[in-house]
Every structure is written in C-alpha cells, then in structure tokens.
C-alpha cells in the first residue's frame, strides 16, 4: 500500500490522506485510475456521453458540421485535420465522444526524477476541463506548484505548443490529488511511495530541493518535464485573481491584500504596508523578524503574526514609517516593512 493526498479547492475542507494498492505498477496505477474516475464522476462528461450516444441523425449532423467548421482553418496545415473534415457524421461524433467524455485528467509534474531528489517524481492530478467548467481556484495546490519552482505566469506559445506535465498558466483550479513514485529508468524501478499531509506543506524540505539546480522542479529540472505551457489548450486562460489571499492567480503571486495591509514581492524582497495613524512614531512599533516567522505590533496591538512563505535574511530586513503611498486608504502614514529574501525566488505565499 502507499499514501497520497487529496487537496480540495475549498480551503475550509482539510487535506485528506488516502491509501492505494501499489501492486499494479505503472501500467495499472491506482492513483492515476482513481483520479481520472473522480474527475469523470464529478463532471458532466457522463451526461454528455449519454447525449451523444442518444443523439438523433439530425442532431449528429449539426454537431458534425460544427466540428468540421472548427477544423477547417487547420486543414491546410494539418493532415489529421484534413482527414477529419472528410469523415462522415457518425465518425466525427464518435471522436467527440472519445475526446470530450472519456475519463481523463490533467497531470502536472511537480518534480521529475533526478539524482538530487533520489529519483522521486511527484505528480499532481486535476480536472482537464477545469477552466471551461469554471471550477474554483485551488490556493493550496497552486502554492505547492509554485513552491516547487514552477512558473505559472507564462502563456502558451503562438503555435499553441504544449509541454506534457507542465504547469497550467494561472495555477490549479478545482480539486487535486498529489502522489509520489520512485522512478529510476536505469535500475528499471517504478514504484509508488508515500506522499503525506506533511509533504503537502509548501515549506516542506522536498520543495526546497525541487527549486535547486538539478532538483527536478520547475526551476531546477534536469532533462525537462517542467515548463510553462499547459497540457490542455483549455487551461490557457489565467485563473481569476482573489482578493486577500496568498495567491489568487498568476498576478497575485506578486501583489495582494491581507487583513489590514497590502503586500508585494519580487525575487529579492517582500514589502508589507499597514495604514497607521498620523502620530505613529517608530518607538510605538515592534517588529519581530524571524527567519521564517513575522510578528508586527503597533502601540501594543498585534497587526500581524504568522509563518512566512520563505526564508528571510533578518539582517537585510527593516521597517520605516512613511507618507501613505498614492491610492492607499490610510490616514496619511504607512508602516512599511521590508523583508530581504535569503533565496531569490517567488514565495508561494507571503504570510499565513
């Protein structure tokens, strides 16, 4: 048996640890089959399959003509598109039923196996029609993706070239599963190994390894497997940006709002701004800078306390009281806290 995790898109629901039989190996993988069946059961694919199966000849003709129109533009440059355009109605409807209603899912390679990560591959499974079904943004799954060094801000190439196993632009939408395997081609090993709730923490040690050169993640792959393009063209749209969260889409990894403050980050530093009263002086401010934690208090009132999304260089961190920036809702002054990063990377979240 092996363990893997289920990460609900709904933050109020806990991450679940599930178990599966690993005896099927790669050819009959329990996690892959379970994830595909889950996304099939929770989508409208079953209803669509029945509708296509029971379509009248007139309905099939309408559907087939629509598909012919869609592939007509590509027919001049694609032999496959030309062949599709010449198919009869039944054949085209069968293709639609196979491609649009089968049990499939998006598989994102969080890490590919390398020597640095002991030939451990970590994969995330999510719905391949997440955008078209308007599934909710999955903050925790996206944080894990970014913690492994993946770039979710890049857009598909002009030719819509898709990289298998790459991070979907904008992050993960809908529920997700994450599992790990020992994958060593030279030793002819492929075996499921445990991925626990502790591993689902973006501050976990394996995520730090993944970001290093040769670590197998988006920023340190050795031999590819982690790119900027989605496996499915349906994933090209960027996730909607949420207010007040750590990450609500690609853009909100770099700026956002918290409870009573705003924040921004680049590869070198994080900046947090709190509106304070006009008469606030530095002696009223107490900031406890930790390497992985931060606590901010003004006049004895705690404004913020929590775990940081990365490691801080305490000697390169400071605070100042400044005039409120343009467009802020403060009362004329702002407490500005600057955190110097020890590692030059985007944090999956700023503080929580």
C-alpha positions, -999 to 999 in steps of 0.1 A, spaced: 0 0 0 10 36 -5 -3 70 6 -12 101 -14 -32 133 -7 -64 149 -19 -64 187 -18 -99 202 -20 -102 236 -37 -124 246 -8 -100 259 19 -124 251 47 -121 214 39 -90 196 52 -63 179 31 -71 142 31 -46 113 32 -57 83 11 -43 49 5 -40 28 -26 -26 -6 -37 7 -2 -54 9 -37 -68 -4 -26 -102 28 -7 -110 29 19 -138 6 0 -162 -22 -3 -137 -16 26 -113 -42 30 -86 -38 68 -82 -40 76 -119 -71 55 -123 -88 68 -92 -81 105 -101 -95 100 -137 -126 83 -123 -131 110 -97 -130 138 -123 -153 119 -146 -178 113 -118 -177 150 -107 -181 164 -142 -208 165 -168 -190 140 -190 -214 112 -182 -244 133 -193 -226 145 -224 -216 109 -233 -253 98 -230 -264 128 -250 -240 120 -278 -249 83 -277 -286 90 -280 -284 119 -305 -307 117 -335 -293 117 -370 -303 154 -373 -285 163 -341 -254 143 -351 -253 162 -384 -254 196 -366 -226 185 -342 -205 171 -371 -209 203 -391 -198 223 -361 -167 202 -357 -159 204 -395 -160 242 -392 -136 241 -362 -110 220 -381 -114 238 -414 -89 265 -406 -62 239 -397 -69 217 -427 -44 233 -450 -15 228 -425 -26 195 -408 -31 162 -425 -51 150 -395 -74 180 -397 -79 173 -434 -88 137 -427 -113 147 -400 -130 171 -424 -136 142 -448 -152 119 -422 -189 111 -420 -212 123 -393 -211 92 -372 -173 90 -372 -170 127 -361 -195 122 -333 -175 91 -321 -144 113 -320 -162 139 -299 -175 112 -275 -140 98 -271 -122 131 -267 -148 150 -246 -164 124 -225 -137 99 -215 -122 96 -180 -91 118 -183 -73 143 -162 -46 169 -163 -12 156 -149 13 182 -138 48 171 -130 58 189 -97 92 172 -99 108 148 -124 132 122 -110 168 132 -106 198 121 -86 193 152 -63 158 141 -53 167 104 -51 148 96 -83 115 107 -68 88 121 -91 58 140 -77 28 145 -98 -4 165 -94 -37 153 -109 -65 178 -116 -95 182 -139 -86 188 -176 -117 208 -181 -113 230 -150 -114 263 -168 -144 255 -191 -163 242 -161 -154 273 -140 -141 253 -112 -129 273 -81 -93 283 -77 -72 259 -56 -49 280 -35 -32 252 -16 -24 232 -48 -11 263 -66 11 272 -36 26 237 -38 32 241 -75 50 274 -70 70 261 -41 85 236 -65 98 264 -87 71 263 -114 63 294 -134 25 298 -137 26 333 -153 38 322 -187 14 319 -216 13 294 -244 34 299 -275 19 314 -306 18 279 -321 0 266 -290 28 242 -284 20 222 -253 45 207 -229 34 174 -212 35 176 -175 39 214 -174 23 239 -150 -10 252 -162 -9 290 -166 -26 307 -138 -23 278 -114 -47 249 -104 -85 251 -104 -107 225 -88 -98 197 -65 -64 180 -69 -46 148 -60 -8 146 -54 13 114 -53 49 103 -54 68 75 -71 103 61 -72 111 63 -109 146 51 -119 149 40 -155 185 28 -152 176 5 -123 143 -4 -140 123 8 -110 88 23 -109 70 21 -76 46 42 -57 59 56 -24 42 77 3 32 113 -1 18 126 32 0 156 46 33 170 58 46 167 22 17 189 11 32 218 30 49 242 6 76 247 32 85 210 32 121 201 25 114 183 -7 101 216 -22 134 233 -13 153 206 -31 130 208 -61 138 245 -66 176 239 -67 195 232 -99 191 196 -107 163 192 -81 137 182 -106 112 211 -101 102 239 -123 134 259 -116 158 231 -113 148 203 -138 175 181 -152 163 170 -186 130 188 -189 95 179 -178 87 212 -162 78 241 -185 54 270 -188 27 255 -210 -4 236 -201 -11 200 -212 -45 211 -224 -54 241 -245 -85 245 -223 -61 256 -195 -48 286 -214 -69 311 -196 -55 326 -164 -72 319 -131 -92 347 -116 -74 368 -90 -88 366 -55 -86 395 -30 -70 390 3 -53 356 -3 -18 344 -7 -23 335 -43 -54 340 -64 -39 335 -98 -6 343 -116 -6 381 -109 -15 378 -72 17 359 -65 34 393 -68 10 416 -50 -22 414 -30 -42 424 1 -43 409 35 -64 418 66 -54 454 71 -24 455 49 -11 452 14 19 433 1 41 429 -29 71 407 -37 99 402 -62 128 378 -63 148 399 -38 124 411 -12 88 413 2 72 445 12 42 449 35 24 482 41 0 489 70 -20 522 73 -13 538 107 -24 570 124 -8 603 117 10 605 150 26 570 149 63 570 158 89 543 154 91 538 191 55 526 191 63 499 166 76 464 175 85 440 147 99 406 155 119 395 124 124 357 123 139 336 95 105 320 89 81 340 110 70 376 114 51 395 142 41 431 138 26 452 167 19 490 170 11 506 203 7 471 219 -18 459 193 -8 429 172 -14 437 135 1 405 120 16 373 132 23 342 112 45 319 92 63 333 61 63 317 27 101 316 25 133 322 44 143 358 54 177 374 58 170 391 92 200 415 88 185 426 55 150 433 69 138 466 83 108 489 88 100 526 82 71 550 87 64 568 55 38 591 40 9 570 26 15 559 -10 -7 572 -38 -41 554 -39 -38 540 -4 -67 541 21 -45 551 50 -48 582 72 -16 598 58 10 574 72 21 539 65 42 514 83 64 498 56 81 465 64 108 452 40 119 415 42 151 406 24 149 371 9 176 345 15 167 328 -17 160 346 -49 126 331 -58 89 338 -57 73 327 -25 41 305 -29 25 328 -2 37 358 18 24 350 53 -3 329 69 
